[in-house]
């Protein structure tokens, strides 16, 4: 089952930087809020733009034959878009049917053009593939030139197809690889604190010694595999190094094998994400692993999945802004405390006042909400136009 490359961490890092996302007691907003925000945004965009996001199969979709649009060739606009086309994963099958009787299975050679984004098919019958194509007593082929003396034929076309976006997103995978790379390279050198995090900076277990780069800027799956394996090797060497730790960290080890493909890459990255995050703050028994927890770093990227779909950047932008609105409203209400628009503190001659844009009728993050709404209005129109084009009808 494919899934969308969207989660709380992506939303926070890309669309909600600088936004206080805690309640009055300092507790972070629940994951349920972000899940709902993303799910609602997905449904809204799917309805507004009339496109499918996740790969979905549609069966026995019927369309009428009209001789005014099918003289000499067939033009067919399917109901769902964008069309996915892959003979193995996303097969497309088209048939001609007379009533509920299957008349002819259209060969692939007749489908001369598939406009995937617009959901359009163009067919040109080829004689050498028409051996089983039905012919009337007058020698006229059904559906190509005329049916019932030039009339319309209901439900002549029947299609089985997939619509949505294909699996293959690398954006979040590369985000996590970059996050883990930076955290390892900065954490190993950390000696601040009293007692210090490390007794000495770890200058040995660097990614440079393992074929990686200190700042990951790769894009491809192969590059991510090489870098993830390098991070694993450097991290495992670091946590076992008792010259910088009070004792080796034998708890937060990586058990996943080196990555060789996208599936094993995601498994490795998700384990690295968890274990590295725990190691940062792990002190352990006496002698302690870290003198004090390393609280200046945290893994901010979310989990990754091998079956994440590849969404265009304009759609990702629209989804992010739409989902952010569900978070910005409660965050704005609590920007200075529930129901507080301004507050002042005074001790003798010393006074401090804080005023916010929050009020009975305005949101605390109203400026960002308004800007996202302004940006969304033309963007949603552009996305719908991209996948629907100019709508025409023959009168």
C-alpha positions in Angstrom: 0.0 0.0 0.0 1.5 3.3 -1.1 1.6 6.2 1.3 2.0 10.0 1.0 5.4 11.5 1.9 3.8 13.8 4.5 4.3 13.8 8.3 4.5 16.1 11.3 8.2 16.8 11.0 8.0 17.8 7.4 5.1 20.2 8.2 7.0 21.7 11.2 10.3 22.2 9.4 9.0 23.5 6.1 5.8 25.4 6.8 5.7 26.1 10.6 9.2 27.4 11.5 9.2 29.8 14.4 5.6 28.8 15.4 5.2 28.0 19.1 3.4 24.6 19.1 2.8 23.9 22.7 -0.2 24.3 25.1 -0.2 26.5 28.2 1.6 23.8 30.2 4.4 23.6 27.6 3.3 20.2 26.3 3.7 19.8 22.5 0.6 19.6 20.4 -0.6 16.0 20.0 0.3 13.9 16.9 -3.4 13.6 16.3 -3.6 17.3 15.4 -1.0 17.0 12.7 -2.4 13.7 11.4 -5.9 15.3 11.1 -4.4 18.4 9.5 -2.6 16.5 6.8 -5.5 14.1 6.2 -7.9 17.0 5.8 -5.6 18.9 3.5 -5.2 15.8 1.3 -9.0 15.3 1.0 -9.6 19.0 0.3 -7.0 19.2 -2.4 -8.3 16.0 -4.0 -11.8 17.4 -4.1 -10.9 21.0 -5.1 -8.4 20.0 -7.9 -10.2 16.7 -8.8 -7.0 14.6 -8.9 -5.9 11.4 -7.2 -2.8 11.5 -5.1 -2.3 7.9 -4.0 -2.2 5.2 -6.7 -5.7 3.8 -7.1 -7.2 1.3 -9.5 -10.5 2.1 -11.4 -12.3 -0.7 -13.1 -15.0 -1.0 -15.8 -15.3 2.8 -16.2 -17.8 3.4 -19.1 -17.8 6.2 -21.7 -20.1 6.9 -24.6 -19.1 6.8 -28.2 -19.8 10.0 -30.2 -19.1 9.8 -34.0 -18.4 13.6 -34.0 -15.3 13.0 -31.8 -14.4 9.5 -33.1 -14.3 9.8 -36.9 -11.2 8.0 -38.0 -9.7 7.9 -34.5 -11.0 7.8 -31.0 -10.5 10.5 -28.3 -11.3 9.5 -24.8 -11.1 11.5 -21.5 -11.2 9.3 -18.5 -12.8 10.4 -15.2 -9.7 10.3 -13.0 -6.3 11.8 -13.4 -3.3 11.7 -13.6 -3.2 8.3 -15.4 -0.5 6.0 -14.2 1.0 3.9 -17.0 3.2 0.9 -16.3 2.7 -2.5 -17.9 3.7 -4.3 -14.7 2.6 -2.2 -11.8 -0.1 0.0 -13.4 -1.7 -1.9 -16.4 -4.2 -0.2 -18.6 -6.9 -2.1 -20.4 -9.5 -0.8 -22.8 -12.5 -2.6 -24.4 -15.3 -1.8 -26.7 -18.7 -3.0 -25.4 -22.1 -3.1 -27.0 -24.6 -3.0 -24.1 -23.2 -5.4 -21.6 -21.4 -7.6 -24.2 -17.7 -7.4 -24.7 -17.1 -6.7 -28.4 -13.4 -6.1 -28.7 -10.3 -5.9 -26.5 -8.3 -2.9 -27.8 -4.7 -3.8 -28.5 -1.9 -1.6 -27.1 -0.8 -0.6 -30.6 -4.0 1.3 -31.1 -3.3 3.6 -28.1 -1.0 6.1 -29.8 -1.0 8.8 -27.1 -1.7 8.9 -23.3 -1.8 12.4 -21.8 -1.3 11.3 -18.3 -1.9 14.6 -16.5 -5.2 15.3 -18.3 -6.4 11.7 -18.2 -6.8 11.6 -22.0 -6.4 8.7 -24.5 -6.1 8.9 -28.2 -6.7 5.7 -30.3 -6.0 5.1 -34.0 -7.2 1.7 -35.3 -4.5 -0.3 -37.1 -5.7 -2.7 -39.7 -3.3 -5.6 -38.9 -4.4 -5.7 -35.3 -8.1 -5.6 -36.1 -8.7 -9.3 -37.0 -11.4 -9.7 -34.4 -12.9 -6.3 -34.7 -16.7 -6.5 -35.5 -18.0 -5.3 -38.8 -21.6 -4.6 -39.7 -23.4 -6.1 -42.7 -22.7 -2.9 -44.6 -19.0 -3.2 -43.9 -18.9 -0.4 -41.3 -16.8 -0.9 -38.2 -18.6 -0.2 -34.9 -17.2 2.7 -33.0 -14.8 4.0 -35.7 -16.9 5.7 -38.3 -20.6 5.2 -37.5 -22.9 3.4 -35.1 -26.6 3.1 -35.7 -26.5 5.4 -38.8 -24.2 8.0 -37.1 -25.8 8.0 -33.7 -24.3 8.1 -30.2 -23.6 4.7 -28.5 -23.8 4.7 -24.7 -21.1 3.0 -22.7 -19.1 1.9 -25.8 -15.7 2.3 -24.2 -14.8 0.5 -21.0 -11.5 1.1 -19.2 -9.5 -0.4 -16.4 -6.7 1.8 -15.3 -4.7 3.3 -12.4 -4.7 7.0 -11.4 -2.5 8.9 -9.0 1.2 9.5 -8.6 3.8 6.8 -8.7 5.9 5.4 -5.9 9.4 6.8 -5.8 9.8 9.8 -3.5 13.3 10.6 -2.4 12.8 14.0 -0.7 12.1 12.8 2.8 14.7 10.1 2.6 17.4 12.6 1.7 16.1 14.9 4.5 16.7 12.2 7.0 20.1 11.2 5.7 21.1 14.9 5.9 19.7 15.2 9.4 21.6 12.1 10.7 24.8 13.2 9.0 24.8 16.6 10.6 23.8 15.2 14.1 26.6 12.6 14.1 29.3 15.0 12.9 28.3 17.6 15.5 27.5 15.3 18.4 30.8 13.4 18.3 32.7 16.7 19.0 30.5 17.9 21.8 32.4 18.5 25.1 30.3 21.2 26.7 28.5 20.8 30.0 29.5 20.1 33.5 30.5 17.4 33.5 31.0 17.5 29.8 28.9 15.4 27.4 32.1 13.6 26.2 35.3 13.5 28.1 37.1 14.4 24.9 36.0 15.3 21.4 35.8 12.3 19.1 38.1 13.2 16.3 38.4 9.7 15.0 34.9 8.4 14.0 34.1 11.0 11.3 32.1 10.2 8.2 35.1 11.4 6.1 36.9 8.2 7.2 34.0 6.1 6.0 33.5 7.3 2.4 30.8 9.8 3.3 30.6 13.5 3.3 30.1 15.8 6.4 27.3 17.7 4.6 25.1 15.4 2.6 23.8 17.0 -0.6 22.9 13.9 -2.6 19.7 13.4 -4.6 19.7 9.8 -5.9 18.9 6.5 -4.2 22.4 5.2 -4.8 23.9 8.3 -3.1 21.6 7.9 -0.1 22.5 4.3 0.3 26.3 5.1 0.3 25.8 7.9 2.8 23.4 5.9 5.1 25.9 3.0 5.3 28.7 5.5 6.1 26.6 7.1 8.9 25.9 3.7 10.3 29.6 2.7 10.4 30.7 6.0 11.9 27.9 6.0 14.5 28.6 2.4 15.6 32.3 3.2 15.9 31.5 6.3 17.9 29.2 4.7 20.5 31.8 1.9 21.1 34.6 4.4 21.7 35.2 4.4 25.5 38.0 6.9 25.1 35.4 9.7 24.7 32.6 8.0 26.7 32.6 6.9 30.3 31.9 3.4 28.8 30.7 2.1 25.5 27.0 2.5 24.7 26.0 -1.1 24.1 22.3 -0.4 24.2 21.6 1.9 21.3 23.2 -0.2 18.6 22.2 -0.7 15.0 21.1 -4.2 14.1 19.9 -3.6 10.5 22.3 -4.7 7.8 23.8 -2.3 5.4 21.4 -0.9 2.9 21.3 -2.3 -0.7 18.0 -1.0 -2.0 15.2 1.4 -1.1 13.5 -1.0 1.2 16.6 -1.8 3.3 17.7 1.8 3.1 14.4 3.0 4.8 14.7 0.2 7.4 18.3 1.3 8.2 17.4 5.0 8.3 14.5 4.5 10.6 16.5 2.5 13.1 19.4 5.0 12.9 16.8 7.8 13.6 15.6 6.1 16.7 18.8 4.8 18.2 20.8 7.9 17.5 18.1 10.1 19.0 18.2 7.9 22.2 22.0 7.9 22.3 22.2 11.7 22.4 20.5 11.8 25.8 21.7 8.4 27.1 23.7 8.4 30.3 23.5 4.8 31.3 24.9 3.1 34.5 28.0 4.0 36.4 30.4 4.9 34.8 28.0 6.9 32.7 28.2 6.9 28.9 27.7 10.7 28.7 28.5 13.1 31.5 25.3 15.0 30.7 22.7 14.4 28.0 23.3 16.1 24.7 20.1 18.2 24.6 21.3 20.7 22.0 20.6 18.2 19.2 17.6 16.2 18.2 16.6 14.2 15.1 14.0 16.5 13.6 13.3 14.5 10.4 10.5 12.0 10.5 10.4 8.3 9.5 10.7 7.4 5.9 9.0 4.7 3.8 10.0 2.9 0.7 6.5 3.1 -0.8 6.1 6.9 -0.5 4.6 8.4 -3.7 6.4 11.0 -5.7 4.4 14.3 -5.5 5.3 17.4 -7.6 6.5 20.3 -5.6 3.5 22.5 -6.3 1.2 19.9 -4.9 3.4 19.4 -1.8 3.4 23.2 -1.3 -0.4 23.4 -1.5 -0.8 20.4 0.9 1.7 22.0 3.4 0.0 25.4 3.4 -3.5 23.8 3.7 -2.4 21.6 6.6 -0.6 24.4 8.4 -3.8 26.4 8.7 -5.2 23.7 11.0 -2.2 24.1 13.3 -1.8 27.9 13.1 -5.2 28.6 14.5 -4.8 26.8 17.9 -1.2 27.9 18.0 -2.2 31.5 17.6 -4.9 31.2 20.3 -2.2 30.1 22.7 0.7 32.4 21.6 0.6 34.2 25.0 -1.7 31.9 26.8 -5.3 30.9 26.3 -7.5 33.9 25.8 -4.6 36.4 26.4 -4.0 39.2 23.8 -1.5 41.1 26.0 0.1 40.9 29.4 2.2 43.1 31.6 4.4 42.4 34.6 5.5 45.2 37.0 7.8 45.1 40.1 8.3 48.6 41.6 9.7 50.7 38.8 10.4 47.8 36.5 7.7 47.0 33.9 7.4 44.6 31.0 4.6 44.4 28.5 3.9 41.9 25.8 1.3 42.5 23.1 0.3 40.0 20.4 -2.0 40.1 17.4 -4.3 37.6 19.1 -7.7 39.0 20.0 -11.4 38.0 20.0 -11.5 38.3 16.2 -7.9 37.9 15.1 -5.5 35.0 15.3 -2.1 35.2 16.8 -0.5 34.0 13.6 -3.0 35.9 11.5 -0.4 37.4 9.1 0.9 33.9 8.1 -2.6 32.5 7.8 -3.6 35.4 5.5 -0.4 35.0 3.4 -0.9 31.2 3.1 -4.6 31.8 2.0 -3.4 34.3 -0.6 -0.8 31.9 -1.9 -3.2 29.0 -2.0 -5.9 30.8 -4.1 -3.9 31.0 -7.4 -1.9 27.9 -6.7 -5.0 25.6 -6.5 -6.4 27.1 -9.7 -3.0 26.4 -11.4 -2.9 22.8 -10.2 -6.5 22.2 -11.3 -5.8 23.8 -14.7 -2.6 21.7 -15.1 -4.5 18.4 -14.7 -7.8 19.4 -16.4 -6.7 21.8 -19.2 -9.4 23.6 -21.2 -12.7 21.9 -20.9 -14.5 21.6 -24.3 -17.7 20.0 -25.5 -19.1 19.2 -28.9 -22.5 20.8 -29.3 
